[in-house]
Amino acid sequence: MRIRSLTPYLIILLISIPVSAGVKISLDEEKSIDLGLRLQGYYHYRDSNVISDRDQSDFRIRRARIRVKAQIKPWLSSFLQTGYSEDSDTSNASMKIIDAYIRAQVTDKLQVTLGQHMAPALRQNITSAGAIMAIDRPSITYKSLTWGTRSVAGMNSFTMNNTDANLDGSVNVRDIGLTLTSQQKWKKLHTKYYLGIYDGAKTAQSDRLTARVQFNYGDEEKYFFNRSTYLGKKQTLSLGLSYDEQKEVARDGSTFTAVDYKLYSVDLFLEQKFVSGSLNIEAAQIRLELDDATQLITFNEPKILGAFTGLQVQGEGAYIQSGYYKNAWQPWLAFESWKSDADLDEGSFHAWKAGINYYFDDQKANLKIAYELLSSESAFGSPYGEDDNIKTFVIGLFVDL
């Protein structure tokens, strides 16, 4: 991104740091409007042959969002959120709607969300982007549908092309549909259930179905979205199980049979007081299946979806990340690995990440510095060359009001 176009956003980010809250406008005793801002700006340096010389050292707006929540009744609300998007072909940037949903609290224990929103396919899918401990999400969490069934590199700044099935949704990252959420409590044990139906991949001939159950012992994580760090404000141990499927997302280019998508995951989260600070650990195991497909093609007017086979994209992986928070500082360490089902390990990789965060005002304003070393089992390429290693250094400012 050009520095000239980035400057206004960095100015906004810097002057926003001392601000401690969003804006709430009360319309009457029941109705109100909440306005919020999320802005995350990076400088990153990426050392690899797949990156052009011009883009090795670069500035980036990772997220720039305006949030509007309207409380209509105590049990009924709506939510809109914009998202920043760059267009490298036109050298322009734009804002688009990324969330648009209505939420109804039908009973004390049952909540319904309808519209464009996150599907609960993994814990990281429903982890707030404003409360991520590391610089960004683990790369392998992008293996879920509408996140592209892919993996990303360079601190999530670009897609590793040999990991991508190109199973995109009509609204990538989010999905359009309905999610039911329910909660139960037995003394210190809290249970949260998600069940959803969505459009899913735009090439699919059926609906997408997602289910998740999460158990917390100790403090509950009662909201739709979790956090990857609570900065010592919770003491909890969580176990989550997720299942995500969509039948007939594509056809196998060799057999012309239908290919089904399935994603399974189990995750653990711990946050507890430790010595004089707070320790948190998050880990997950993820399995993606695409019916051992060869090249994927569409159903109508057959079109190749990508240059890589289903075997290169499917597989299993895991990540673990841990941080220690004390006196506004939080050093952290992460590791993740993905093993594809391809015979030559095409699409397989592992990555080490380490960093330190400083919180000016909890999650409302913080500074993050991180380093990533990602190694691929087979070289991934770009118009600039091929490489099996990418080293990335990032420094970023994050504001969430």
Buried (B, 14 or more C-beta within 10 A) or exposed (E): BEEEBBEEBBEBBEEBBEBEEBEEEEEEEEEBEBEBBBBBBBBBBBBBBBBEEEBBEBBBBBBBBBBBBBBBEEBBBBBBBBBBEBEEEEEEBEEEEBBBBBBBBEEEEEBBBBBBBBBBBBBBBBBBBBBBBBBBBBBBBBBBBBBBBBBBBBBBBBBBBBBBBBBBBEBEBBBBBBBBBBBEEEEEEBBBBBBBBBBBBBBBBBBBBBBBBBBBBBBBBEEBBBBBBBBBEBBBBBEBBBBBBBBBBBBBBEEEEBBBBBBBBBBBBBBBEEEEBBBBBBBBBBBBBBBEBBBBBBBEEEEEBBEBBBBBBBBBBBBBBBBBBBEEEBEBBBBBBBBBBBEEBBBBBBBBBBBEBEBBBBBBBBBBBBBBBBBBBBBBEBEBEEBBBBBBBBBBBBBBB
